[in-house]
Amino acid sequence: MSNHPQGRALLGGRLSAVLVAAGSSVGLGNIWRFPYVAGDNGGGAFLVVYVLCVVVLGLPLMLAEFSVGRAAHRNAVGAYRTFDRRWSFVGYNGVVTAFLILGFYFVVSGWTAEYMIHSLTGDLARCASADDYRAMFDRFVASPWRPILYTALFVAATHFIIARGVQKGIERSAKLLMPLLFVVLTALAIHSLLMPGSGEGIRFFFRPDFSKITPSTLLVALGQAFFSLSIGVGTMVTYASYFRPEANLRHTALHVTLLDTLVALLAGAMIFPAVFSVGIEPSAGPSLVFITLPAIFNGMPLGMVWSTVFFLLLVVAALTSTISLHEVVTAYFHEEWNLGRRAAARVTTASTLVLAAAASLSLGPLREWTIAGLSFFDSLDFVTANILMPAGGFFTCLFVGWRFDKRLLRAQLTNDGKLAGRIYPLLRFLVRWVCPVLMLLVFLDSLGVF
């Protein structure tokens, strides 16, 4: 296991490594996407399949990316190039993917901030029906300047943290934001569980009906496990490059996947009891967060308070993800273009703000401008989720399974023999044979082949 280069930033310790990496994986995908995907695919049955997919696909791939990152001590591009220049494209794929995701993720993050303000001011409470909430959302998204303003505020907050560096910025923010996220999410889940009729929602989510499992359920669960853990975007490679040599990669990866899954479970425990309590279909789809749930909060005692707390949760979850995506691109500019860290952060911030502004306008004043029938916003989402991320995961499997020196992989997993190596043969088998097949299935499914 190679020595850490002098002068390179290091995370403080085991807890810091777990919280920083968990901040990358935990985001809107857990709290917004997971509940409606689970609702669409049978609730408890989907949950069981999802957890199995996390164990078989997510955990091995995270360990693979951790191993590459810590062994190289470089950004995503530099890491793969360190071991084989011909495989640099895997790192470039990660940087480009992170950059393009920020283009629309900053926009959605801005929406969560806008809705938190709406909740604080009581604007949400003035709506009388789901149609009113839909009209409010449509008006806001179509506005030429308000979404961009909130997007810019979110970009600025992310830039402030990244520019402060790995220890003072990323590590400190993770130690504050991740505990805050869990406290808020737990409070909301407990509140939902105490609502009348919540038991039906709990049964739907935690009592599996295996007759609802179809081949489609398996493919959707694979995709959700992959995207939820931020695999194939370069974040885990980049963050692992800041891990200390004595860090236990296996424990870190296990704790990150457990925290990520726990957030998904708490999100389901928060949303399904509330949805069933008021008689709404659990498969309400992507509109669940901005249209359906505000209507539910409005009918609760202290609805304005709970609505504000909920959107605060979304703001925190979004911020932990934008920080990690921004760092992937910033580290690339910093190390590959030899820019100072603050200069690299400014380049990333300015370019992603332009991209995000274009994505936001494509839902409003520029909605007539489409790419293959999709708005620019939807195009960024489609290309990253359906092409670039699955490709990144697939080629990571091939690289670590077939090209990465097996002695170096074993050294990373065992800390140069200090830890037992029993997991090594299983991990290498999964990354070589099982994960590539699963990734290929996810890729084909996302393109509509099945």
C-alpha positions in Angstrom: 0.0 0.0 0.0 1.6 3.2 -1.2 2.5 6.0 1.2 0.4 9.1 1.3 2.1 12.0 -0.5 3.4 14.9 1.6 1.2 18.0 1.7 -2.0 16.2 0.5 -5.1 16.8 2.6 -6.2 14.0 5.0 -9.5 13.5 6.7 -9.3 13.4 10.5 -10.2 9.8 11.3 -12.6 7.0 11.0 -15.7 9.0 11.8 -14.8 11.7 9.4 -14.2 9.3 6.6 -17.6 7.7 7.2 -19.5 11.0 7.5 -17.9 12.5 4.4 -18.5 9.5 2.2 -22.0 9.1 3.6 -22.7 12.7 2.8 -21.8 11.9 -0.8 -24.2 8.9 -1.0 -27.1 10.3 1.1 -29.1 12.9 -0.8 -32.4 13.6 -2.6 -32.1 10.1 -4.1 -32.8 8.6 -0.7 -35.4 11.0 0.6 -37.2 12.0 -2.6 -36.6 9.2 -5.2 -36.5 6.1 -3.0 -40.0 6.4 -1.5 -41.8 7.0 -4.7 -39.8 4.2 -6.5 -40.6 1.9 -3.6 -44.3 2.9 -3.8 -44.4 2.2 -7.6 -42.8 -1.3 -7.1 -44.7 -2.9 -4.3 -43.4 -1.3 -1.0 -42.0 -4.0 1.3 -41.2 -6.5 -1.6 -39.1 -3.8 -3.3 -37.4 -3.0 0.0 -36.1 -6.6 0.4 -34.8 -6.7 -3.2 -33.2 -3.3 -2.8 -31.3 -4.3 0.3 -30.0 -7.4 -1.4 -28.9 -5.3 -4.4 -27.0 -2.9 -2.0 -25.1 -5.9 -0.6 -24.3 -7.6 -3.9 -23.7 -4.6 -6.1 -23.3 -1.4 -4.1 -21.0 -2.5 -1.3 -18.4 -4.3 -3.7 -18.4 -1.3 -6.1 -17.9 1.2 -3.3 -14.9 -0.9 -2.0 -13.5 -1.1 -5.5 -13.6 2.7 -5.9 -12.2 3.2 -2.3 -9.3 1.0 -3.2 -8.5 2.9 -6.4 -8.7 6.3 -4.7 -6.6 5.6 -1.6 -4.0 3.6 -3.6 -3.5 6.6 -6.0 -4.0 9.6 -3.7 -5.3 11.5 -6.7 -8.4 12.9 -8.2 -10.7 10.7 -10.3 -8.7 11.2 -13.6 -5.3 11.0 -12.0 -6.2 7.9 -10.0 -7.0 5.7 -13.0 -4.1 7.2 -15.0 -1.7 6.3 -12.2 -2.3 2.6 -12.8 -2.9 2.6 -16.6 -3.1 5.7 -18.8 -5.4 3.9 -21.2 -8.0 3.7 -18.4 -8.0 7.5 -17.8 -11.4 7.7 -19.6 -13.1 6.1 -16.5 -11.9 9.1 -14.4 -12.9 11.6 -17.1 -16.3 9.9 -17.3 -16.7 10.5 -13.5 -15.7 14.2 -13.7 -18.0 14.9 -16.7 -20.8 13.0 -15.0 -20.4 15.0 -11.7 -20.3 18.3 -13.7 -23.5 17.5 -15.7 -25.4 16.3 -12.6 -24.6 19.5 -10.9 -26.3 21.3 -13.8 -29.7 20.0 -12.8 -29.1 19.0 -9.2 -28.4 22.6 -8.2 -31.7 23.6 -9.8 -33.7 21.0 -7.8 -31.7 21.9 -4.7 -32.8 25.5 -5.3 -36.4 24.3 -5.4 -36.0 22.8 -1.9 -34.7 26.1 -0.6 -37.6 28.0 -2.2 -40.1 25.6 -0.6 -38.5 25.9 2.8 -39.0 29.7 2.5 -42.6 29.2 1.4 -43.2 27.1 4.4 -41.6 29.6 6.8 -43.7 32.5 5.4 -46.9 30.5 5.4 -47.4 30.6 1.6 -47.8 26.8 1.4 -50.5 26.8 4.1 -52.6 29.2 2.0 -53.1 26.5 -0.7 -56.5 24.7 -0.4 -56.0 21.7 -2.7 -53.4 19.6 -4.5 -54.3 21.6 -7.7 -53.3 24.8 -5.9 -49.9 23.2 -4.9 -49.4 22.0 -8.5 -50.2 25.5 -9.8 -47.8 27.0 -7.3 -45.0 24.7 -8.4 -45.6 25.2 -12.1 -45.6 29.0 -11.7 -42.3 28.9 -9.7 -40.5 26.6 -12.2 -41.7 28.7 -15.2 -40.5 31.9 -13.6 -37.4 33.3 -15.5 -35.5 34.6 -12.4 -36.7 33.1 -9.1 -35.5 29.5 -9.6 -32.1 30.9 -10.8 -31.9 33.1 -7.7 -32.3 30.1 -5.4 -30.0 28.0 -7.6 -27.3 30.7 -7.3 -27.7 30.8 -3.5 -27.2 27.0 -3.4 -24.2 27.2 -5.6 -22.7 30.0 -3.4 -23.3 27.9 -0.2 -21.6 24.9 -1.9 -18.7 27.0 -3.1 -18.1 28.5 0.3 -17.6 25.0 1.8 -15.5 23.7 -1.0 -13.2 26.7 -1.1 -12.4 26.3 2.6 -10.7 23.0 1.8 -11.0 19.3 2.7 -10.6 19.6 6.4 -12.0 23.0 7.2 -14.8 22.8 4.5 -15.9 19.3 3.6 -15.0 17.5 6.8 -16.5 20.2 9.1 -19.7 20.5 7.1 -20.2 16.7 7.1 -19.8 16.6 10.9 -22.5 19.2 11.2 -24.9 18.3 8.3 -25.1 14.6 8.6 -26.1 14.5 12.3 -28.6 17.3 11.6 -30.0 15.3 8.7 -30.6 12.2 10.9 -32.1 14.2 13.7 -34.6 16.0 11.4 -35.4 12.8 9.5 -36.0 10.8 12.7 -38.3 13.5 14.2 -40.4 13.6 11.0 -40.6 9.8 10.9 -41.8 9.6 14.5 -44.3 12.3 13.8 -45.7 10.3 10.8 -45.9 7.1 12.8 -48.1 8.9 15.3 -50.6 9.9 12.7 -54.0 8.1 12.7 -54.1 5.3 10.2 -50.3 5.2 9.9 -50.2 1.4 10.5 -51.3 0.7 7.0 -48.4 2.6 5.6 -46.0 0.7 7.8 -47.4 -2.6 6.7 -47.1 -1.6 3.1 -43.5 -0.6 3.5 -42.2 -3.3 5.9 -44.4 -6.3 5.2 -43.3 -7.7 1.8 -45.7 -9.2 -0.6 -43.4 -11.3 -2.7 -46.0 -11.9 -5.4 -45.4 -8.3 -6.4 -41.8 -9.0 -7.4 -41.2 -9.0 -11.1 -38.1 -8.8 -13.3 -38.7 -5.1 -13.5 -38.6 -4.8 -9.7 -35.2 -6.3 -9.7 -33.8 -4.0 -12.4 -35.3 -0.9 -10.7 -33.9 -1.9 -7.3 -30.5 -2.5 -8.9 -30.6 1.0 -10.4 -31.7 2.6 -7.2 -29.0 0.9 -5.2 -26.4 2.0 -7.7 -27.5 5.6 -7.9 -28.2 6.0 -4.2 -24.6 5.1 -3.3 -23.1 7.6 -5.8 -21.2 4.9 -7.6 -19.6 5.7 -11.0 -19.4 9.5 -10.4 -15.9 9.7 -9.1 -16.9 10.9 -5.7 -15.8 7.7 -3.8 -12.5 7.6 -5.7 -11.9 11.3 -4.9 -12.9 11.1 -1.2 -10.9 7.9 -0.6 -7.8 9.7 -1.8 -8.1 11.8 1.4 -8.4 8.7 3.7 -5.6 8.0 6.1 -3.4 4.9 5.4 -4.7 3.2 8.6 -8.4 3.7 7.6 -10.3 0.4 7.4 -11.9 0.5 3.9 -14.2 -2.4 4.6 -15.6 -0.9 7.8 -15.9 2.5 6.1 -17.8 1.1 3.1 -20.0 -1.0 5.4 -20.9 1.9 7.6 -21.6 4.2 4.6 -23.9 1.7 3.0 -25.7 1.1 6.4 -26.2 4.8 6.9 -27.4 5.3 3.3 -29.9 2.4 3.7 -31.0 3.7 7.1 -31.8 7.1 5.5 -33.9 5.3 2.9 -35.7 3.3 5.6 -36.4 6.5 7.6 -37.6 8.3 4.5 -40.1 5.5 3.9 -41.1 5.4 7.5 -41.7 9.2 7.2 -43.6 9.3 4.0 -45.7 6.1 3.7 -47.6 6.4 7.1 -48.4 10.0 6.2 -49.5 9.1 2.7 -51.8 6.3 3.8 -53.1 8.4 6.7 -54.7 10.8 4.3 -55.6 8.2 1.7 -53.2 9.1 -1.1 -51.7 6.5 -3.4 -48.1 5.5 -2.4 -47.1 5.6 -6.1 -47.6 9.4 -6.3 -44.4 9.7 -8.4 -41.8 12.5 -8.5 -44.5 15.0 -7.6 -44.7 13.5 -4.1 -42.3 16.0 -2.5 -43.4 19.3 -4.0 -47.2 18.7 -4.5 -48.5 15.7 -2.5 -46.6 16.1 0.8 -47.2 19.8 1.2 -50.9 19.1 1.0 -50.5 16.5 3.7 -48.6 18.9 6.0 -51.3 21.5 5.5 -53.8 19.2 7.1 -51.7 18.5 10.2 -51.6 20.4 13.5 -48.6 22.7 13.3 -48.4 21.9 9.6 -46.3 25.0 8.8 -43.7 23.9 11.3 -43.5 20.3 10.0 -43.5 21.5 6.4 -40.5 23.8 7.2 -38.6 21.1 9.0 -39.2 18.7 6.0 -37.9 21.1 3.4 -34.9 21.9 5.7 -34.2 18.2 5.6 -34.2 18.3 1.8 -31.9 21.3 1.8 -29.4 19.5 4.0 -29.6 16.3 2.0 -29.1 18.2 -1.3 -26.2 20.2 0.1 -24.2 17.1 1.2 -24.5 15.8 -2.4 -23.6 19.1 -4.2 -20.5 19.4 -2.0 -19.3 15.9 -3.1 -20.1 16.4 -6.8 -18.4 19.9 -6.7 -15.3 18.4 -5.1 -14.9 15.8 -7.9 -14.6 18.6 -10.4 -12.6 21.0 -8.2 -10.1 18.3 -7.4 -9.7 17.6 -11.1 -9.0 21.2 -12.0 -6.8 21.6 -8.9 -4.5 18.7 -9.7 -4.7 18.2 -13.4 -4.7 21.9 -14.4 -2.3 22.9 -11.6 -4.8 25.6 -10.3 -4.8 26.7 -6.7 -7.7 25.1 -4.8 -9.7 28.4 -4.5 -9.1 29.1 -8.2 -10.2 25.5 -9.1 -13.3 26.0 -7.0 -14.2 29.3 -8.7 -13.8 27.7 -12.1 -16.1 24.9 -11.1 -18.6 27.2 -9.5 -18.8 29.6 -12.4 -19.2 26.9 -15.0 -21.8 24.9 -13.1 -23.8 28.0 -12.4 -24.0 28.8 -16.1 -25.0 25.2 -16.8 -27.6 25.2 -14.0 -29.1 28.6 -15.2 -29.5 27.1 -18.7 -31.2 24.0 -17.2 -33.5 26.2 -15.1 -34.5 28.4 -18.0 -35.2 25.3 -20.1 -38.2 24.6 -17.8 -39.6 28.1 -18.2 -38.8 30.8 -20.9 -36.7 28.4 -23.0 -38.9 25.3 -22.7 -39.5 25.3 -26.5 -35.8 24.5 -27.0 -35.6 20.7 -26.8 -33.0 18.0 -27.4 -34.6 14.9 -28.9 -37.9 16.0 -27.4 -36.4 16.6 -23.9 -35.8 19.9 -22.2 -32.1 20.7 -21.5 -32.9 20.0 -17.8 -34.3 16.5 -18.6 -31.5 15.9 -21.1 -28.9 16.3 -18.4 -30.8 14.0 -16.1 -31.3 11.3 -18.8 -27.7 11.3 -20.1 -26.1 11.1 -16.6 -28.6 8.6 -15.0 -29.1 6.4 -18.1 -25.7 6.5 -19.8 -22.7 8.0 -18.0 -23.3 6.6 -14.5 -24.0 3.0 -15.5 -21.0 3.2 -17.9 -18.8 4.5 -15.1 -19.9 1.6 -12.8 -19.4 -1.0 -15.6 -15.9 0.1 -16.5 -15.0 0.4 -12.8 -15.9 -3.2 -12.5 -13.7 -4.2 -15.4 -10.8 -2.1 -14.3 -10.7 -3.3 -10.7 -11.6 -6.9 -11.6 -9.2 -7.4 -14.5 -6.6 -4.6 -14.7 -6.0 -3.4 -11.2 -3.0 -5.2 -9.6 -4.6 -7.9 -7.4 -1.8 -7.6 -4.9 -2.5 -3.9 -4.6 -6.2 -4.6 -4.2 -5.5 -7.1 -1.4 -3.1 -4.6 0.2 -5.8 -1.9 0.2 -8.5 -4.2 1.7 -6.2 -5.6 4.4 -4.1 -2.5 5.1 -0.9 -4.4 4.0 -1.8 -7.6 5.8 -2.8 -6.0 9.1 -6.4 -7.0 8.6 -7.8 -10.5 7.8 -8.1 -11.1 4.0 -11.0 -13.5 4.0 -13.2 -11.0 2.2 -10.8 -10.5 -0.7 -11.6 -13.6 -2.8 -15.3 -12.9 -2.6 -15.0 -9.2 -3.4 -12.8 -10.0 -6.4 -15.2 -12.6 -7.7 -18.2 -10.2 -7.4 -16.3 -7.3 -9.0 -15.0 -9.6 -11.8 -18.1 -11.6 -12.7 -21.3 -10.6 -10.9 -21.2 -6.8 -10.8 -20.4 -6.2 -14.5 -23.4 -8.4 -15.5 -25.7 -6.5 -13.1 -24.3 -3.1 -14.3 -25.0 -4.2 -17.9 -28.6 -5.1 -17.0 -29.1 -1.7 -15.3 -27.6 0.0 -18.3 -29.9 -1.8 -20.8 -32.9 -1.3 -18.6 -32.3 2.4 -18.3 -32.2 2.6 -22.1 -35.6 0.9 -22.3 -34.2 -2.4 -23.8 -36.3 -4.5 -21.4 
